Amino acid sequence: MRWDRLFDDLESQLDRDRLEEARSLAIESERARIGRLGLRERIAAMAGADEGAIRFELVDATSMQLRPTAFGRDWIGGVPAGRPDAQCVVPVAAIAAVSASRRQVEESLAPQAAPGGLIERIGLAFALRDLGRRRAGVEVRTRDGSVHGTIDRVAADHLDVALHEPGVPRREREVRGYRLVPFERITAVVAADAT
């Protein structure tokens, strides 16, 4: 009889040790998964929480509320709050912080399906070239201020903006000058008449 109890105690101890080891492995695996998450992936998951706009604090000490609709390799596109007719592109590098609700934080940490779409491999230059092709009037916000105009061309690491008044189509007689803006200085590009 005493041997039966001894073996039962040893068996239950062994089961507890196995459960504790499995729990420790699961915790470590979850830490490693979270350690691989990027900001862009977490913002994409927050957008999936369907709470509307997300507030971004940008590196130029301004903030912007955006309802994300597209996630490129190094940028986020969407509709600025209160401006349903506008489209916006924000480089991920220009995001200083994201204000989030508890639900959004939890959603951003939940396991997500692996991304695999073409848009997720498209870089900032491609998105800006699309705005340039549309000849959309844009506000280019930078760390040093903002300019209004039309994107004339997009190079490897910068874009050319023909400066003119907001809401005025780009005509040579309306252009007041040109600005070459490095991508690293851009905090957001808002296209008011992009369709």
C-alpha positions in Angstrom: 0.0 0.0 0.0 2.7 2.5 0.9 4.5 1.8 -2.4 1.3 2.6 -4.3 1.1 6.0 -2.6 4.8 6.6 -3.2 4.4 5.8 -6.9 1.2 8.0 -7.1 3.1 10.9 -5.4 6.1 10.5 -7.8 3.7 10.3 -10.8 1.8 13.4 -9.8 5.1 15.2 -9.2 6.3 14.2 -12.6 3.0 15.4 -14.2 3.4 18.8 -12.4 7.0 19.1 -13.6 5.9 18.3 -17.2 3.1 20.9 -17.0 5.4 23.5 -15.6 8.0 22.8 -18.3 5.3 23.0 -21.0 4.0 26.3 -19.5 7.5 27.8 -19.4 8.1 26.8 -23.0 4.8 28.3 -24.1 5.7 31.6 -22.2 9.1 31.7 -23.8 7.7 31.0 -27.3 5.2 33.8 -26.9 7.9 36.2 -25.8 9.9 35.3 -28.9 6.9 35.8 -31.2 6.2 39.2 -29.7 9.9 40.1 -30.0 9.6 39.6 -33.8 6.6 41.9 -34.2 7.2 45.2 -36.0 5.3 48.4 -35.5 3.8 48.2 -39.0 2.4 44.7 -38.2 1.0 45.9 -34.8 -0.7 48.9 -36.4 -2.2 46.6 -39.1 -3.7 44.5 -36.4 -5.0 47.5 -34.5 -6.7 48.6 -37.7 -8.4 45.2 -37.7 -9.8 45.9 -34.3 -12.2 48.2 -36.2 -12.2 51.1 -33.8 -11.9 53.7 -36.5 -9.0 56.1 -36.7 -5.7 55.5 -35.0 -3.8 58.5 -33.5 -0.2 58.8 -34.7 2.3 61.1 -33.0 4.8 62.0 -35.6 8.5 62.9 -35.3 7.8 66.6 -36.1 5.9 66.8 -32.8 2.5 66.9 -34.5 -0.2 64.2 -34.4 -2.6 62.8 -37.0 -5.7 60.6 -36.8 -5.8 58.1 -39.6 -8.0 55.2 -40.6 -5.4 52.9 -42.1 -6.5 51.1 -45.3 -3.1 50.0 -46.8 0.2 48.7 -45.4 3.3 48.9 -47.5 6.7 47.7 -46.7 7.7 51.0 -45.0 4.6 53.1 -45.1 0.9 53.2 -44.0 -1.8 54.6 -46.2 -5.3 55.6 -45.1 -8.0 58.3 -44.7 -7.3 61.2 -42.3 -10.0 61.6 -39.7 -12.6 64.2 -40.7 -11.4 64.2 -44.4 -13.2 61.4 -46.2 -12.1 62.8 -49.6 -8.4 62.7 -48.8 -5.8 60.0 -48.8 -2.6 60.0 -46.7 0.7 58.2 -46.8 2.8 58.1 -43.6 6.3 56.6 -43.6 6.6 54.2 -40.7 9.9 55.9 -39.8 8.0 59.2 -39.2 5.9 57.6 -36.4 7.2 58.7 -33.0 4.4 56.9 -31.1 0.9 55.4 -31.5 -1.9 56.2 -29.1 -4.0 53.1 -28.6 -6.9 51.8 -26.5 -6.5 48.7 -24.4 -8.4 46.7 -26.9 -6.2 47.9 -29.8 -3.0 46.9 -27.8 -4.4 43.5 -27.1 -5.5 43.1 -30.7 -2.0 44.2 -31.9 -0.4 41.4 -29.8 -2.7 38.6 -30.9 -1.3 36.1 -33.4 -2.2 37.2 -37.0 -2.2 35.5 -40.3 1.1 35.8 -42.1 1.1 38.7 -44.6 1.6 37.8 -48.2 0.1 40.4 -50.4 1.9 42.3 -53.0 1.2 45.7 -51.4 3.1 44.6 -48.3 6.3 44.5 -50.4 5.8 47.9 -52.0 8.0 50.7 -50.7 7.3 54.4 -50.1 8.7 55.5 -53.4 6.1 53.4 -55.3 3.2 54.8 -53.3 4.5 58.4 -53.9 4.9 57.7 -57.6 1.3 56.6 -57.7 0.2 60.0 -56.3 2.5 61.7 -58.8 0.9 59.8 -61.7 -2.5 61.0 -60.5 -1.3 64.6 -60.5 -3.1 65.0 -57.2 -2.6 68.2 -55.2 -0.7 67.2 -52.1 0.4 68.6 -48.8 3.9 67.3 -48.1 4.5 67.5 -44.3 8.1 67.4 -43.2 10.0 67.7 -40.0 10.5 71.3 -40.8 7.0 72.4 -42.0 4.8 71.6 -44.9 4.4 72.6 -48.6 1.5 72.4 -51.0 1.8 71.4 -54.6 2.0 68.5 -57.0 4.5 65.7 -57.0 6.4 66.1 -60.3 8.8 63.1 -59.9 9.9 60.6 -57.4 13.6 59.5 -57.3 15.4 56.8 -55.3 15.5 58.7 -52.0 13.6 62.0 -52.6 10.7 63.6 -54.5 10.3 66.8 -56.4 7.3 69.0 -55.6 6.0 71.8 -57.8 4.8 74.4 -55.3 1.4 76.0 -55.9 -1.6 77.1 -53.8 -3.9 74.3 -52.4 -6.8 73.5 -54.6 -5.3 75.0 -57.7 -4.4 72.6 -60.5 -0.7 72.4 -61.4 -0.2 74.8 -64.3 3.2 76.3 -65.1 1.9 79.8 -64.5 0.7 78.8 -61.0 4.0 77.2 -59.9 5.9 79.4 -57.4 8.9 77.2 -57.2 10.1 73.6 -56.7 11.2 71.7 -53.6 13.3 68.5 -53.5 12.3 66.7 -50.4 14.3 63.7 -49.0 12.1 60.8 -47.9 13.8 60.7 -44.5 12.3 64.2 -43.8 8.8 63.4 -44.8 6.3 62.8 -42.0 3.1 62.6 -44.2 1.8 63.2 -47.7 -1.9 64.1 -47.8 -3.6 64.1 -51.2 -6.8 66.0 -51.0 -8.2 65.1 -54.4 -6.8 61.6 -54.9 -9.3 59.2 -56.3 
